[in-house]
Amino acid sequence: MSDTASATGDPQGGPGGEDERGTVGPRIQSFRRRAGLSQEAAASRAGISTRALRDIERGRARRPRVHTLRSLAGTLGLSDDELAGLLADARTGPPRDTGRPSLLILGPLVLRRGRAPVPVAGPMLRRLLGLLALKHPEPATQQEITDILWPSGPPRSHPSLIHTYVTQARRLLGPCGPRSTRPPTVVRTPTGYRLEASRGRVDLGHFDELLARAELLHDAGDLEARYASLTEALRCWRGPVLADADPALRRHPAAVAADERRVRAALLHADAALMLRRPVEAVPMLADLVNTEPLHEGLHARLILALADSGEQAAALQVFTRLRDRLDEELGIEPGTEIREAQLRVLRRQPPIPPSTAHHAPAHREPAHSAPPPAQLPSGARSFVGRRPQLRVLDTLVASDPARRPHIAVVVGAPGVGKTALATHWAHARRDHFPDGQLYVDLRGHSRLPALRPGDVLGPFLRALGAPPHALPAHPPNEDEAAALYRTLLADRRLLIVLDNARDAEQVRPLLPGSRGCTVVITSRSRLAGLVSSDGARRIALDVLDPDEGRQLLGSIAGSCNVAAEEAAARRLVELCGGLPLAIRIAGADLVARNASIAAHSAELAGAGDGILDRLRIEGDRRSTVRSAFELSYRTLPDGARRMFRLLGQLPGPEITVDASAALAGTTPAASAALLARLADAHLVRERAGRFGLDVLLRSYARELIGTDEAHTARRRLVLSPARGPARCDNGQDNCSGSYARSAGSRA
């Protein structure tokens, strides 16, 4: 059991516990450590007992006497301002609100009134309180509450049941007697319910305040105070968030984010302990966390350094061996740079350097050292499903053997298929492999805004890499000069560079590093064949989601319990969306906004026919429309390719040969093949075994674009033309002439 948890399971830190001691105790402890004195030495010089000083630092002496504080101030060498601050805190004292409840979720759920635990009976009430505390101070939506309370699907009476549980929660949170301040409660909002309480009444809020304070102290350079604040923050934790809750609640995005903040605080705390030469104090907390995060290399690296600096070199090397074996067994990869460098420091018996303070750039690039490593990745998709084969291919970018490791990957696919989601999801998951940072840019290759030129990107990248102002190229920049400086700064570093939404190979080539230490992930609607053939890029093609993945994505947005309750309708909705992630996300968001059943929404989309794209849009958000995504690709095509795309929408079946498309367009087979290749390169046409076709939503879009006369003429051309290769009909037959003849005759 580490010092972050108590033997009884009752929290030591957080609201209502020892951490209500105010700031006097931690500040005196910080000042004492700054002076380099033990408790015994400081107490002796101040003329007080060691026990009295210990009680003050631990918050047991709620309001230390003035003469005691003045004696300590003289012993510890405090300034007049520092003494005045201590006296002010001592006069104010901690809040005397022991009758007010506190909700603790950093570990098993605990509700306390003062220091006394309050029983929370029933799983539904525990789930509700846990969710509201997780979301605090934001509200939990009605849909979120429903999904958490009934993961397998809600009963028909769930709205009235939610109201009942909210009433029970209000009674639990109410004070025992009259209070001068308003107690925590649950209030109704337009979208759901919100826990109304000060941040200090929820241990997660208290932790976040302490972490924010520590980060401010980092900027101020006060290492001792920063370490004390981080120590206090980590004492709030008794285990993973809501450790005794259902998996659905433990996997809630807010719970995952809180666990990530705990890891960040632990990394900062370990770095501070190493810099203060107090590694023993960091070992228990790190040892606990590496069990919770068994593949986190940053935590393992710091545990290795802390153990070694505590004289436990053998134990430190065992930590490295266990992690290396686990990475090989579970992921098939070798440890990254950070963990290997920690191992080498132990083997060479070098003094530990916290990973966050180590610099990996060569010494002659001194100006760049003052800049923090860039961390430009945008937030990943909150709901990411599937793509396991593609993720495995991306993992080859961090393979252990540099000679066999590609350093460029291009993720290509149709509009709305999830290229950016895949790239950013993988980049966040593997960011520990790139200790020198991550660069990101949206190149706007397919955008309503003008596409970025390489020179537009190089300037911001150079500044992010710490290039001194006098070394930056003039504006407008000389592209060759800027690219040369960019490659120089990247040499001998391990960075990840994500170039999103590229138009073509020429747009990204000046942004490729010269050394193989850096990794580049590019996303594009084009195939980028030039990068594959000339630059050794590994191409990863994305297709639409399969039915099970599509339903999983729909469930992550509209509620997994709702999808399970209407499984057949959900499958039909995914089919109507063509398995396209963008369309599924929009349909799911529309379900939530309208509070409609999946069956009703599926029927509405099916009845829309070729007007389905009018339904797949979010009002007021131009980016959240399927038609807009298709339009951005269509308008970049030359006129001939646009015309061929429009004509392909008239196919009665899903596929067509080159000869049949030549008849449809009234061109030669060679010209038709060139146009189809252009459409396939833009991922607007699917090519399989010499046949070409449109996915369901792209076909609807093509039919929107074509005029009546153009469509009628194309159909007549195909019907009257000699057989030049069959089109495949929906019924599996190899000649659609009859279908076209019937269609043309019915419209004549």
Secondary structure, DSSP 8 states (H G I E B T S, - for coil): --TTS-TTSS-SSSTTTGGGG-SHHHHHHHHHHHHT--HHHHHHHHTS-HHHHHHHHTT-SSS--HHHHHHHHHHHT--HHHHHHHHHHHHH-S---TTSEEEE-SSS-EEEETTEEE---SHHHHHHHHHHHHHTTS-EEHHHHHHHH-TT---TTHHHHHHHHHHHHHHHHS-SS--SS---EEEE-SSEEEEE--GGGBHHHHHHHHHHHHHHHHHHT-HHHHHHHHHHHHTT-SSSTTTTS-HHHHTSHHHHHHHHHHHHHHHHHHHHHHHTT-GGGTHHHHHHHHHHSTT-HHHHHHHHHHHHHTT-HHHHHHHHHHHHHHHHHHTS----HHHHHHHHHHHTT-----GGG---S-TT-HHHHTS---B------SS----HHHHHHHHGGG-S-GGG--SEEEEEESTTS-HHHHHHHHHHHTGGG-TT-EEEEE--TTSSS----HHHHHHHHHHHTT--GGGS--SS--HHHHHHHHHHHHTT---EEEEEEE--HHHHGGGS-SSTTSEEEEEESS--HHHHHHH--EEEEE----HHHHHHHHHHHH-HHHHHHTHHHHHHHHHHTTT-HHHHHHHHHHHHHHT--HHHHHHHHHHHGGGHHHHSB-TT-TTSBHHHHHHHHHTTS-HHHHHHHHHHTT-SSSEE-HHHHHHHHTS-HHHHHHHHHHHHHTTSSEEETTEEE--HHHHHHHHHHS-HHHHHHHHHHHHHS---S--B-TTS-S--HHHHHHHHHHH-
